[in-house]
Amino acid sequence: MTEQVLTVKIDGKTLSCKPGQSIIEVADQNGIFIPRFCYHKSLSVVASCRMCLVEVERAPKALPACATPVADGMVIKSQSKIARQAQKAVMEFLLINHPLDCPICDQGGECELQDLSMGYGQSESSFYQSKRAVKDEDLGPLIATNMTRCIHCTRCVRFGREIAGTPELGAVGRGGHMEIGTFLKQGVQSEVSGNMIDLCPVGALTSKPFKYQGRSWGFGSHSHMSAHDCLGSHLSVHTQVTNVGKEQRLMRVLPKESHHVNGTWLSDRDRFSYTANEQNRILKPMFKKQGNWIEVSWQEALTLAAKKLSELKMGQGQLLLSPSVSTEEGYMAMKLAVHLGLETCFSMLKQDLKDQFSGVGVSQITMHDVKQAKNIVMIGSNPKVHQPILGLAIRQAQLAGAKVEHLTASGLTLNYQATQLIAHPRLWVNHLLSHAQSQNIAFEGIKSVNTEVGWGQVDLWVLGEGVLMHPQGSEIRSLVSQMVQATGAKLLILTEGSNTAGLSIVAKELDVNLSDRPYLQKIGIHSEAIWLHQTHPEFDIPFNETIYHQLKKSFVVATSSFWSDQMKEYADLVLPIASHYETSGTQVNVMGHVQSYQAALMPLGESRPAWKVFKVLGQLLGKTDFSEIEALSDIQQLMKLSVLSHAGYDYKVDQLRPANQVSLLNISAKHPMACDAQVRHAEPLQNTMDQLRVRISEQTLQSLDIHSRKTVVLFSGAFSEVLLDISHDIADGCIEFVGDYRELAGSWLQEIELGNGA
Amino acid sequence: MSSQIIHERLASAIDQWVNKFPKGEQKSATLMALRLVQEEYRWLEQPHLDAVAEYLKLPKIDVYEVASFYSMYQHQPVGKHLVKVCTSLSCCLNGAYGVVEYLEGKLNIQCGQTTKDGRITLQETECLAACAGAPAICVDDKFYHENVTAQTIEKMIRPLIEEGA
């Protein structure tokens, strides 16, 4: 069947369009501008601002272009006398209560109301009474409010309801007393709340960290990528040249529209992590001499690093590499590591590396597949928190009718409807096997067990952090991928950091010696020298006292952008590295998109792009192939990223290892606001966290013989008293930290001990 | 907890309204649920609103929006009788604010307040749909008084003041 095509005329232009389209959609597609405030292409139509009134022939009065569907032969005039008069009248109404504070408003210069009042406003108003004033509400550390400026377009309200799935803002009150707010004055909690700042057409909701920082017309805009989750949202990074061409400052980060990743949205973490760019940075090469840090020149620092590293014998050193660095940087680091015989690890969370090279970095799936899925099973995954943009996509699928099921160890607060099967992680493999049995899928040599799961025919599997950290992670990945092959379903294996995929591909090309068992156990055994690249082990890996002492004993070279308090204790030589936004490079996201970006600004202080540092280090170590690399493009040619030959997952498990039996398992994933050094230094994001609590079930407390009901004492790490959150929404034998648990990095999916508190 | 506020009798009354709408459209019963809860407790405080939201499985803000929109919902303690003076356009032009002032003097309270004996609350309200009889007053959400004058107000208010005294 051919699709019906309608013909309409807008401002004299004859245009073809589809039935069901609104006038404003057709106008937008054809570059005809119709003014608007409440209309947004990603949100529902409310037609409340009336700014888009246009004249339609044979209609008795002007009609709103956003809410009027096109009809064949319609003749629309957006510039006629009737239309202009209607638009001007609406503008006069909107300006009645809007303050004239543009000079002190952060939206000034990029304000839709300001822009349109230039075209449609009048210099005089026929309203002589006083303007209304609205009390501001504190919406938290990210969004600044000035509600007197609000024109009640309700874009923010609709965003919360329709896109984010967390209806927090509403239109409270009536008529002249209507106000946008939370009613409870509790702030907004959404993980994508920053989008309301972009949506607000006026200066009512603006960015709090960016408040009074600068005027947008002076900014340079650079395309970049986010580095805090495996999807890699597209960014527009704004910088300003200050001090007459001498210094550049990172001003703010906005989303850049991209259909295959983030659409028009951005998570708060990606939006506000820029605030860390000047915080606690390493600005000069430093060397620790008899316990005191002294500044050294790059020449001295590099010579010293080369000397220390060249003294190592095979297998005596290790490289711990952040999974969020660019592929080029990772390629150079691993190339050096191969030359020096260092073991390499860029899996900070994974406890089970049997299937390291089975292409787990890339899943053959697109965002479109996710939104089209009909029956989604998510294992150990909470995308709302860890990959917010994926959470929005799952929500879209669910709203379109998909069934979503979670296999999780504790109840999740989600922004879509889902069934949650709460089970202890050691039972997860069992659940998978019984699902396979119900679908008549057999695994050779593996006995199946009987439990009712009731997932039906699954067409999308998502494996999250819970599987990444799972001691039987290889088994789960392998079982699911075999089921996927048998049924033709899609599989998405979420990875840590932003570039596990890129690093996996070049690691295989370089034949890197990756740790074949939990990295931590190794670190505890031996290591003369440890090279940390953009990572702070005390936050990034399951950490404990033993590792700390090992770090203190070894010669630690840190190539890093940020300091950490403990790093000053355990590191011996630090080389300042350009931060993410100061770096050019390439990232490969979990869906296999290869994306390159250019540095948005010059490196701060004496810091340098990592690949240059590694090149010089390679040369100093006498490796001739490093001298041939002159530019970033040389590395890109060497690493052959375009051939994604390692995509897909092909590891097969033939025998199940027994699940380890621990009395009390900590199931907390790495804290989303502590995922990397950049985020850890972003103060506004750090301020979004609630107080630390420990979630545990009544039965578990009883079985541990703990009688306190307010607090418990934690025996892992520092002995500390923690508030209790007794819940029936968590599997027995498990505990989970909620709120601010950054400091408790040490014990993800590990045994933990508790004692009586108050 | 919703079960403490919306007890069995209230729940079954609300359910009758929920069942009038298609499944999954229980949001449509918000108005009646709020009215029933108000009839039971006389005014709606936040726990009442939260209870309705929880009972109807709605986001809290949805219920707050409805409850704050309609002037028939009371959010603060009210007296035994409610006297509402319409101050919308027609009544306003016909001297509604004179009516308010007269009543304030008569009852010795400000508009929005309750008399000391807890007998009468005076409020402004949005249009009562009695524009032809402006200015209009509504007593206890049931009795309309149109074209009010000082004399008719006296006649209307005396029984309320003297009742049971």
Boltz contact constraints between the chains, C-beta under 6 A:
constraints:
  - contact:
      token1: [A, 167]
      token2: [B, 59]
      max_distance: 6.0
  - contact:
      token1: [A, 167]
      token2: [B, 61]
      max_distance: 6.0
  - contact:
      token1: [A, 170]
      token2: [B, 61]
      max_distance: 6.0
  - contact:
      token1: [A, 170]
      token2: [B, 65]
      max_distance: 6.0
  - contact:
      token1: [A, 171]
      token2: [B, 65]
      max_distance: 6.0
  - contact:
      token1: [A, 172]
      token2: [B, 64]
      max_distance: 6.0
  - contact:
      token1: [A, 172]
      token2: [B, 65]
      max_distance: 6.0
  - contact:
      token1: [A, 172]
      token2: [B, 68]
      max_distance: 6.0
  - contact:
      token1: [A, 173]
      token2: [B, 68]
      max_distance: 6.0
  - contact:
      token1: [A, 174]
      token2: [B, 69]
      max_distance: 6.0
  - contact:
      token1: [A, 183]
      token2: [B, 64]
      max_distance: 6.0
